[in-house]
Amino acid sequence: MHNQTSKTYSNILNGKKHIHFIGIGGSGMYPLAQILHSKGYYLTGSDNNETDTLDAVRKLGIPVFMGQRAENIKGADLIVHTAAIMPDNEELIASHKSGVPVLERSELLGIVTEWYSNAICISGTHGKTTTSSMLTQIFIEEGVDISCVIGGKLPSIGGSGRSGKSDIMVCEACEFVDTFLKLSPDVAVILNVDADHLDYFGTLENIKKSFRKFASNATKALIINGDDKNTLDSIKGIDKDIITFGFDRKNDYSAEITQIKGLETRFDVYFKGNKECSLAIHVPGVHNVLNSLAAIAAARYSGVSYDGIAMGLQTFRGAIRRFQKIAEVNGITVVDDYAHHPAEIAVTLKAAKALDFKNVWAVFQPFTYSRTSMLLDDFVDALKIADHTVLTDIMGSREKNIIGIYSRDLGEKIPGCVWFDSDKEIQDAQTAEQKDKNFDQVVDYICENAKEGDLVITLGCGDVYKAAKKLVQRLSSK
């Protein structure tokens, strides 16, 4: 029995020909546009910002309106919008008045998962994007023409999704605001269950209840982390085909790490206690061995060979901005990561420190004044893990600096930290020219001080990846 939410909508596409996407350039919208376009629907879309994703949408032959206006929805018999579209958006207001059915992106995703007889939905508080990307890469290397919707960009598919002809779909399943309860999983994967999004869930018990509902919606099997107590609590008493993974040999799939060198981790895979093969991954951290075990279990359940799995893991170098290796120049390795919350930064830096580099340099771009101020001490604790910390100016995003907080306020609390604070007036203006100059100062400092055998990792959800690219250029020309 699939869940109730998506069933309410499952017939909504019957007889529909023209579907309009508000915010079609969003990373979650593009894969859905690819799939619906390939099924023969006529699509139009609108967006406010030019991006690489919009170029890809146009290449499919989908007309895109720049700017969001009421007239854009003309002729559509179904309208889809992202959760990020504000209620006072002119195009959304017109959609609700039009009498045409309107869906939020996650509702459409729920319907789409029903179309595949082997929808593998990957959930968990941490690791969803990496595991979905690994599994997608494995299917591609095995030669399976899959469809997928993932939460990050995967270089091998040139984006966040693809539309294939097989009955297999890989879908990232996010627990935030119970979005994943709209999906129709055949195979439900649970990587871990942790106290997160408490502003919505309130308590860990409520989070477990949601994961329990998600697991109950699976029609075929559950693939779960057998080492994780919260996950085991969440699925207690559910009567389904359950496959476990973890480091404990009691799990169906278990791993034993044999070597860690640079960004490569080698491990032996055991199935029901018997050694199956030896594999290597190229994304660091013990947590990624667990993520790969989940992908291996899902791939084996779908009939993929160990050769395909080995190739998939061999060619997977991380989703874009997830501990993504940019380059190695003069013996200095440069990596970029999206971590922007103190807990994520701590996990990333601990993984980096466990590798065999001489020094780990954290180059962090704080994002928004409010978050920097609210979580200041947590950021201090996380960034202390690195051997050297360098801070850029705070990226204000949509905020004005009414708090009067600057990188200096964070840097002064971290031993040995270096920051490049501009004059407060210039910083508050946040011009592109000023940001460029700030990144140049950071890059110059690292070029002068980083040594062969060091790892430099840029961290943040803003545009700090530009500093990583500048650093590689500067090191190359030295």
Summary of the structure (lengths in Angstrom):
residues: 478
radius of gyration: 23.0
end to end distance: 62.3
largest distance: 64.4
contacts: 1687
relative contact order: 0.09
helix: 39%
strand: 24%
